[in-house]
Every structure is written in structure tokens, then in C-alpha cells.
Amino acid sequence: MRSTWLRRSLFVIAGGAAGFAYYWYVGCASGTCPISSNPYISTAYGGLLGFVLSTGKNKVTPPA
């Protein structure tokens, strides 16, 4: 249980960092881009994407 939350937290942090890096390096100079023109929004989107990716590979045991 603890490793699941740790894994998800690391994915969210990494996703947020990637979202901020996208804002920083790609960005949008005109301010008309809805995601990349604001660092808070791009960081939130990155964190959300990290969370979604962290839930994608759960172990499923087949029924006996």
C-alpha cells in the first residue's frame, strides 16, 4: 500500500516537473495558448498526466 502511494507521488512530481519544463522551454510568447502560457496550468496538467500514467500498470492476479 505504501509503495503504491510513493510510486504515484513520484509520478505526479515528475509529471509536474515535466509540465513546468514544457512551459519554460516551449511556452507561448503571445499568451493565447491555454496550457503553455501559464506555469501553474502546465504544471497541473503535467501532474495530472503523471497521476494517470501511474495508475496504468497495476498487477492483476488471475482467478484460481
Backbone hydrogen bonds, N-H to C=O, Kabsch-Sander energy under -0.5 kcal/mol:
donor,donor_aa,acceptor,acceptor_aa,energy
5,W,1,M,-1.6
6,L,2,R,-2.2
7,R,3,S,-2.5
8,R,4,T,-2.5
9,S,5,W,-2.4
10,L,6,L,-2.3
11,F,7,R,-2.1
12,V,8,R,-2.4
13,I,9,S,-2.5
14,A,10,L,-2.6
15,G,11,F,-2.6
16,G,12,V,-2.5
17,A,13,I,-2.4
18,A,14,A,-2.3
19,G,15,G,-2.4
20,F,16,G,-2.4
21,A,17,A,-2.4
22,Y,18,A,-2.1
23,Y,19,G,-2.0
24,W,20,F,-2.7
25,Y,21,A,-2.9
26,V,22,Y,-2.1
27,G,22,Y,-2.1
37,S,33,C,-1.0
38,N,35,I,-0.8
42,S,38,N,-2.2
43,T,39,P,-2.0
44,A,40,Y,-2.2
45,Y,41,I,-2.7
46,G,42,S,-2.1
47,G,43,T,-2.4
48,L,44,A,-2.5
49,L,45,Y,-2.5
50,G,46,G,-2.3
51,F,47,G,-2.2
52,V,48,L,-2.4
53,L,49,L,-2.4
54,S,50,G,-1.7
55,T,51,F,-1.1
55,T,52,V,-0.5
56,G,53,L,-0.9
